[in-house]
Structure formats: structure tokens, C-alpha cells
């Protein structure tokens, strides 16, 4: 589980993401992509699906009980 993300890979992914002209956002739908790119690397909004899932899970677990 200990891979290394090389700087060239980070630069390539960010460069590619920054070429999108009519895209409103980028969704990182793979668990490895957040290792290669972050919001500071690109100009358009970035959504990390693993982060969204983790937050939703925590919110669900700690939500007050709903009346039945």
C-alpha cells in the first residue's frame, strides 16, 4: 500500500484538468487521484468522491435519530 506519486504525474494530471474549458467541475472518482491532484492544482472546482462519501458516512452515523 505504499506507492509514490511522482511530481511529473501530479503535473500531468493538473495540466490535463486545467485544459477543460467548458467543464464546471472535476470529480475525482478514483481513490488514487486525490494523491495526485488537489484543489490548489486546478482552476475549476474539484470534488473528491472518497471525501464526500466519508463525510456523508460520519454525518449519517452521528445524525440525531429520526422519529418513526
C-alpha positions in Angstrom: 0.0 0.0 0.0 2.9 2.4 -0.1 3.0 3.8 -3.6 4.8 7.0 -4.6 3.2 9.7 -6.7 5.9 11.3 -8.8 5.9 15.1 -9.4 5.7 14.5 -13.2 2.4 12.6 -12.6 1.0 15.4 -10.5 2.0 18.0 -13.1 0.5 15.9 -15.9 -2.9 15.4 -14.1 -3.1 19.0 -13.1 -2.2 20.2 -16.6 -4.8 17.9 -18.2 -7.5 19.1 -15.8 -6.7 22.7 -16.5 -7.3 22.2 -20.2 -11.0 21.7 -19.7 -12.7 24.9 -20.9 -16.5 24.2 -20.6 -16.4 22.0 -17.6 -18.0 23.2 -14.4 -16.1 20.8 -12.1 -13.9 17.8 -11.9 -14.9 14.7 -9.9 -12.1 12.5 -8.6 -13.9 9.2 -8.8 -10.9 7.0 -8.1 -9.2 6.6 -4.7 -5.7 7.3 -6.0 -6.5 10.6 -7.8 -6.6 12.7 -4.7 -3.0 11.7 -4.1 -2.1 13.2 -7.4 -4.2 16.4 -7.5 -5.8 18.8 -5.1 -7.9 21.9 -5.5 -4.9 24.2 -5.3 -3.6 22.5 -8.5 -6.5 23.4 -10.8 -8.7 26.4 -11.5 -12.1 24.7 -11.6 -14.0 23.2 -8.6 -12.7 19.8 -7.6 -14.8 17.1 -5.8 -13.1 14.1 -4.1 -15.7 11.3 -4.1 -13.9 9.5 -1.3 -14.0 12.6 0.9 -17.7 13.1 0.1 -18.5 9.5 1.0 -16.6 9.7 4.2 -18.3 12.9 5.3 -21.7 11.6 4.4 -21.0 8.4 6.4 -19.9 10.4 9.5 -22.9 12.7 9.2 -25.3 9.7 8.9 -23.7 7.9 11.9 -23.9 10.9 14.2 -27.2 12.4 13.0 -29.9 12.6 15.6 -32.4 9.8 15.5 -35.4 10.5 13.1 -38.9 10.0 14.5 -40.6 6.9 13.0 
